[in-house]
Amino acid sequence: MSQNKFVNFNNFQTARQTCFRSFFKNYKENGDSDESLQKALDTAKINNDILKLTPQYYKGLQGEIVFFAKYYESFNLDPLVEIGDVHADFRSQVTNKYYDVTTNTDYKDLSDYIRNDSKECMITFVDVNSEEVELIPTVFHICPECGEALHYVYCMGTEGSDQILGIDYQSQNLYNYCQQCGHYKEVDSTFYEIYNPNDDLEFLFGSQNETTLEARMYLNRKWTTIANLARKDFDVFISCVTRPESEMGMNKHDLYEVNNPKWIHPILDLDKNQGRKIIFDRSAPILTPI
C-alpha cells in the first residue's frame, strides 16, 4: 500500500470509529435510531472536513453509517476491520452472517465472496440519498433439475376479467427460474395495476425508440421501481423483471408468449461489468406456449 493510500485508509478508519461512537452515545441516551443516525452523519461531515477523506471513502462512510443505524439493534451488529480473508464490514450475532456495505454495485462480483456455512456474506447496497438498504445474497437456491442457481423473476401478466384503460398488466407472477435448464416454478403473485413504461416514450421523447440514452435511463428508473415493489412485497432478492411479448416460432401455428427481461439487477447485469462471472443472461427469457 502506498503512503497516500495508507493515510487515506487510516483516516477513514478514524472517522468510522468516531461516527460509530457518536451513534452509540446518542442511541444509549435517547433510544431514537433516526436521530442517532442523523447525529452520526453530521459527525461524518465534520470528520470529512477535518481528515480530508476521498469522495469514495466519504460516500462509503455514509453508507456504513446508514446500514449500521438501521440494523444495529435487530441484527446486533459488530463493526469489523477488513483484515484477513473475510471481506466484510460487519458481522451479525443474530443472523451469523457477514455484511459488506457498498454504495455502488457495478464493481461488485458475487463470485469474489467466500460462501460457506461459517462465513456467509451478504452484499449490502445503500443508497445514501434515500437511505434505503438492500441486502443482496451471495448464495442462490439450487435448481432441483440441474443444480445451478435459481433466480427470483417477477413477470408482468395480462390476466384479468376486465381490461382497464391505460393499464397493461393487471397481475404479476413471481417465479423461481433456472437459466441453465429452463426449470421454473410459480412461487407467488400480486395484482397491481401497472402500465407499460414504454407507452410514455412517444410523449416524453417524441419517439418509441427505447435505445436512446434518455429512453434507457427513463425505462430503467421505471422498471427499477417495479422491481423494488416486488422485493418489498416478497422480501426476496429480485434478479429480473420481465414483460410478456408474443413471438412467432418456426411456423404460423407456433406462437409463444415470451417473458423478455426489461430489468436485471445491476449486480447480475453483464452490461454493467464485463468481468462478471455470475450474471443473469437477458437473452434467455422464460418461454410459455400460448
Secondary structure, 3 states (H helix, E strand, C coil): CCHHHHHHHHHHHHHHHHHHHHHHHHHHHHCCHHHHHHHHHHHHHHHHHHHCCCHHHHHHHHHHHHHHHHHHHHHCEEECCCCCCCCCCEEECCCCCEEEEECCHHHCCHHHCCCCCCCCEEEEEEECCCCEEEEEECCCCECCCCCCECEEEEEEECCCCCCCCCCCECEEEEEEECCCCCCEEEEEEECCCECCHHHHHHHHHCCCCCCCHHHHHHHHHHHHHHHHHHHHHHCCCEEEEEEEEEEECCCCCCEEEEEEEEEECHHHCCCCCCCCCCCCCCCCCEEEEC
